[in-house]
Amino acid sequence: MELWQEMLRQSVDSGKDLVERFGFDKEISEKLNSLFHTRINPYYLSLIRTPGDPIWLQCIPDARELEEDGLPEDPLAEDSHSPVPSIVHRYPDRVLFLTTSQCSMYCRFCTRKRKVGDSSKINMKYIQDGIDYIAANPQIRDVILSGGDPLMLTDFLLERVLKGLRAIPHVEIIRLGTKMPCVLPQRITPKLCRMIKKYHPIYVNTHFNHPWECTLEAKRACEMLADAGVPVGNQAVLMKGVNDDAAVMLELVRKLLTMRVRPYYLYQADITKGTNYFRTPVSKGLEIMDALRGHTSGLAIPAYVIDAPGGGGKIPILPQYVIGRAGHQIILRNYKNEIFTYPDVEEKSEATSSPVEQQFMRKRKNGKNHPEPEKVEVEL
């Protein structure tokens, strides 16, 4: 048994643990655990500094989860975009491939609480159905392994999935959506990285929400992936009491870059049943994005997005930098709220264009942005 598997065995993993270790009321703990399972491995538990801190909020159940908040269980309409049990197909060229129901730590803000932790809903027995679906749909070029956490699979089982996907000619990109580098970095081993390296291009999107999660162990795990040629991106969720503060977010994105992790998305919290107490106003997210832009490297700035309810996809939300226009002048503001103007350019109509420009514009209308290249023979 590997270290990470042994650590999982030592997790806080039941309502009884909540009563004995955290003083929960027995009835409340049973209700919470039946609604959404509790699991906190010893590593992540060790990051808690005081009750109610940003780490505590993410992993310790809260009685507010039991409140009737009127929010949907499936806010992103994933189930209605699921042609087979293991696949969510919301975008034309990419799919979400649910490989396991299990996580090493169950986040209390999870958008898939209705399924995660329930092996009757996400199961390895559906893996072949997923591979068959992807193989039968040649428009799919990008596959995101998720769940649960795909790195809860053993190296052997994960390799079977990767190998099956790599046998499909039209699958170009494979992504692993995993929280392991953050919540159980011991899972990232030299053996795992050697295996992943065989199936490139593979990308990892992980999930750090607070600077305290950027430990030496987490840094080692992310660097191991990067050294294996895996680009690592981060998808954070904006949450009340966790990271809804510009200084905290600035510290997080800067630390991520030192760990060779590129901040990718900052999500507005989904409107998932039982998670309403985590939500912040969109204005708070815009305030944070405004505080990042210009005050740190563009490399450190994620895209702030709302995953539209009902399956509408990710919609970027930006602070307003274009104030207006005066004639051909665009009026802009910068991060210091200084005002600038930029002379805009109008495209010429075909009637006033030169013959060369007219030819280019006609080709663009026909779907060709560039002239056909000449053939060049290269002597090898």
N, C-alpha and C positions, 0 to 999 in steps of 0.2 A: 504494500500500500504506500502510495506517495504521500509526501508531507501535506499537501493541500487536501487530500482525501481524509487524512487523519484529523486535520483541523475541522473539517466539516462534521465529523463525528462528534466533536466537542462543542457544537453550536448550541446556543439557546434555541430550542426547537419545539417548544410546547407551551400550552397555557399554564401548565404546572410550573415551568421555569419562570414564567412571568410573575407568578405568585411568590415563589420562593426567593427569586433574585432581585425583583424590583418592587415587591410589596403590592402587586395588583390585587384588586378584589377578585375572588375566584370566579364569580358569575360573569363579571365584565371580561376577564381574561379568556374565558371559554367562548364567549360571544365573538370577541375580536379574532381569536384564533380560527374559529369556524368560518368567519367572514373572509378572512385573508390570512393565510398561514404566516407564522412568525419563524424566521430563521436569521440568526445573527452569529456569524462565525467569530471565533476568539480574536482574530486579528482586527476586524472592524470594530468589535466591542471595545478593544483596547484604545481606540481613538477617542472615545467619549471622555471629556474632561469634567463636565458637570451635568446633572440632570437638566434636560431642556435645552442643551446646547445644539449647534447645527448638526452634529453627528447623531446625537440622541434622536432628534426630530425625524431624521431620515430612516431610522431602523427600529425604534421602539414603538409599538402600537399605541394608539391614542384613542380615548373614549369618543372623541369627535368623529372618528370613522363610523360610528354607529348612528350618527344623526341622520335624519331624513332630509337630505339637501336638495332633492329633486333633480339631481344630475344623472346623466345616463351611464350605464355600465360599459357601453361601447361607443364612446364619443366620436371616434374616427370612422365608424361604420366599417370596421375591418371585417366583421362576419359576413356582411353583404357583398364584400369584394373577395370572398374566399371560394374559389372554384373547386378546390379540394381541401380537406381539413388542414393540411400543413402549409398552404399557400395563401398569402394576401397579395392580390394583384390590383393596386390602385393607380399605378402609373404605366404608360404604354410599354416602356422598355426595361422595367425592373420589377422584381417581386421580392416580397419578404417571405423567407422560408423558415417556418417555425420547427425547430429540430428537437427541442426538449422543453418540458414544463418547469424544470428545476432551476433555481438560482442559489448562489452561495450566500446571498443575503437578500431578503425580500424587502424592497423599498416600499415604504408606506404610501408613497405618492404614485405608485405604478399605474400606468394607463391600461394595463391588461390584467387587472386584478381578477376579472371574471374567469380567466383561464390559467394564469400562471400559478404553479403549485398543484394543478389538477391534471394528473396524468391521463385521465379519461378524455381530456380535451386537446392536449398537445402530447403526442406520443411518437416514439421511434417507429411504431408500426405504420405510420403515415409517410415515412421518409420516401419510400419508393414511389408512392403516388405523387409526391412533390417533384421528384426527379423526372418522372414520366410526363408530368404537366409541362415542366420547363422544356423538356426535349421536344414536345409537340408544338411549342409556340416559338417560332424562330425570331419573333420581334424582341424576345427577352435576351438582353445582353448583359444584365447586371443583376446579381443575386445577393441578397443580404441575409445571412444566417442569423436568426434571432431565436426567441423563445418566450420565456426562460432565457438562459444564457447558454449559447452553444459550447462554451468551454467547460460546461458541466459534463459534457461527453468525455469519455476517455480518449486519449490520443488515437487509439485504434479505431473507435467508432467515428470520430471526427474525420479521420483520414478516409474512411469509406465514403463519407458524404462528399468530401472535397474531390476525391477521385471520380466519383459518379458525375459530379458537375463538370469537371474538366474533360470528361469524355463527350460532352455536348459541344459541337463545333461553334455554335453561335453564342455561347456564354463567354464573354470577354473578361468581365470583372467579377470577383467574389469578395464580399465584405463580411467581416465578422463583427456583429454588434454585441460587444461583451463588456461587462462591468468588472471583470476579474482584475485588470491592472489596478483598479481603485479599491475594491472591497476584499480581494484575496489574491494579492500579487504573487504569492507563492505558486499559483497555478501556472505562471509563465516560466517555463523551464527550457534549458538548452535543447532537450529532446523535442519538446513541442515546437520550438522555433525551427529546428532542422526539418521537421515534417512539413510545417507550413511553407517553408521555402521552396519545396518541391512543386508547389501548385500556383506559383505567381502568375499574374499579378493578384495579390491578396492585400486588401486594406483592412485596417481595424478602426472601428469607431468605438471609443470607450466613453466613460461617463463619470467625470469628476465634477462635483458641485461646490466644493469648499476647499480653501487652501490647506486646511488641516489634513486633508486626504492625500496631499502631495508629500508623502513620506519617502525616506530613503529606499524602502522596499518597493514602493510604487515606481519610483524613478528607475530603479534597477530593472523592473519588469518592462517598462516602456522602452528603455534603452536597448534591452535584449531584442524586443520586437523590431525596433528601428535598425539595429545591427543586422538583422535577418532580412532586411530589405522591405519591411512592412511599413508603409506610411501610417501613422497613428493620428487620428483626429479625435476631438472631444465634443460631446453633445451634452451640454449642461441644461438643467431645468431651473428657471427662475422661481424661487420659493420664499414665501414669507418666513422670516426668522432664520433662514439658512444662508441666503446669498443676495437678498434684496437690498444691497448696499454697494454703492459704486467703489468704495475703497476695498471691500472684500472681493468684488469681481475683478478689480484691477490686479490685486495680489494673486488671484487664482490664475488669470490668463498669463501673467508674467511667469509664474512658477511652471505652468504647463509647457511653455516654450523652452525653459531650461531642461525639461524632461524629454524634449524632442517630440512633444505632442502639440499639434496645431489646433487651436480653438476653432471649431467648425460651426456649430449651432449653439445658440442660446434660445431655448424653447420657452414660450409662454406656457405655464402649466395647463395641461389639458383639463377639460371640465368632466372629470371622472368621478363617479359616485364614491363618496367617502373620503374625498381628498380636498374638499372645498376650502378647508382651513389653511392650505398651502398657497392658495391663489393670491396674486397681487394685481393691482390695476395695471393695464397696459402702459399707462403714463410712467409707471415706475421703471419698466423695462426701457422705455425711450430715454428716460433720464439717465439711466446707467450707460446706455449706448452713447449718449451725448458726452458723458464723462470719460469714456474710453477713447473716442476718436480724437486724435491729435495729442493725447496725453500718453500714448504708448504706441509701439510699432503697429502698423497695419497688419502684420503677421499675427498679432495677438487679439485681433478683433473678430469675434464670431458674427455670423449672420443671425439677427434676432428675428425669429419666425413664430407665427401662430400656425399650428397644424389645424386647418379649418375643420370645425365640427361637421359631421356628415360625410367625411371622406373627400373633402375638397382639396386636400394636399397642403403643402407648406407654403405659406404666404409671407414674404419678407416684410418687416415693419421697420421703417427708417425714420430717424429724426428729420425734421424739415430743414434742409439746407438751401433749397431754391426758394427764395422769398417771392420772386415775381419777375417781370420783365418790363423794360422800357424801350419800345421799338425793337431793335435787334440786340439790345443789351440784356443779358441774363443777370439778374440781381441775386447774389449769393451771400451766405454768411459762412464764416469758418468756425473752428472750435472755440475761438476766443470771442465769438459773437461780433467780430469785425465784418464790415460790409464791403463786398467787392463786386465789380461788374465784369462780365465776360462778353466780348463781341461774338454773337452767334453767327453761324454760316447758313445761308439758305442754299438748298440744292437747286441747281439749274434745271429748268424744264428742258425736254428734249429739243424743243424748237430753237432754243438759244444756245445749244451745246455744239461743240466742235464735232466733226465726223467721227473721231476716235471715241469721244465721250458718248455719242449716240450709239455706237456699236456696243460699248460696254453696258450701257443702260438697257439696251434690248436683250443682251445675254442675261443680265440680272433678272429681267422680267420673265425670261424663259427658265429661270431656276439655276443659272450658271453665274456664279459670282466672279469667276476668273476665266480668261480665255483658256482653251485647251492647251496644255503644255506640249511642246515638241518632244518627240521621242529622242532620247539620248542613249547612245550605246556606250557602255563602260567596259573597257578591257581589263579583265581580272588576271 
